[in-house]
Amino acid sequence: MFRRCGVLFLVFFLSFPSVFLAAQPKSVSPRDFSISPSGEWVELPVPLQNVVVSYGKKNTLATFHVTERELDENKTVDQLRWEDLFSPEFDSIDIRVQNMATLGGQKAKFCMYTIKPGKFKDMMEGKIFSKYLNYVTIHNGKLFSVTFRDTEDSFPMNYPSFLAAIRTFRFEKPEPAGTAGKV
């Protein structure tokens, strides 16, 4: 089950172009968190499984998506492995940077990656070369993932705006005592 959900994570984050940037913003109704990006980000209508909210940066191809799903195993953030999260396409992923961070006051891990040339890249990006930044954390038995995607050329220009948005991410419901970082 963990592997199948990882595939869904990867397929969604690698395939969604920001084509709805003319859409009007609407109020966000997150279940367990809040996020307040600046006005240069527009909420996108993305009716995909586990996606709570998606944003596109106006006049760019930059997007970020927040997903939430139940974990079927008792894991900590330290135990999460990119090999599992990106399975079965992990060999197609070129992780360039990975480290630990904080997301919404919770311990998180992140990686910056691209897709290696090949069939998977052709299927997911076509001729566009994209760069991704993915944060994952566990809160109240759920895996939260925030993934920023942009073209490789525009990534450095739009990354600061994404970083400002992600710094507003807050969990609304506290974790029960003694479960911080565990499921």
C-alpha angles and dihedrals in degrees: 000000000000089000094049092050089049089057091051089050092052097043092051097046095045098045110043115099120194097252098141099062092127090063117115116248116254132193116279117234103190118176103217106006146036130219128183113195119184122265091267088075119075123199111244125214101240113163096187128136115275093002110130098177139350131195135195124200111237116258093005140082091240115124138166129196133195118208130184128191140159117260115229093202135057101249139151125218088255089060096052111107126201087218089065097038093051096037131166092019097045092117089059092056123089106203106200101175132015133170146133123282142155125263119185090344091305128113108260141171128221141190135191114213150159131206117257118237112271144080095316093051091047091051096045104036108011108198095341116102109214136185124209138200116196127188121189130186139160122235128169093346094311132110113228121195128186115189126187118197131184139147113282091245095050098037095092091050096048099035094083091056091050091047090053089051095048090051088065092058110120133171112234099200118055120230117254112262113280097017103089108143093359132101 
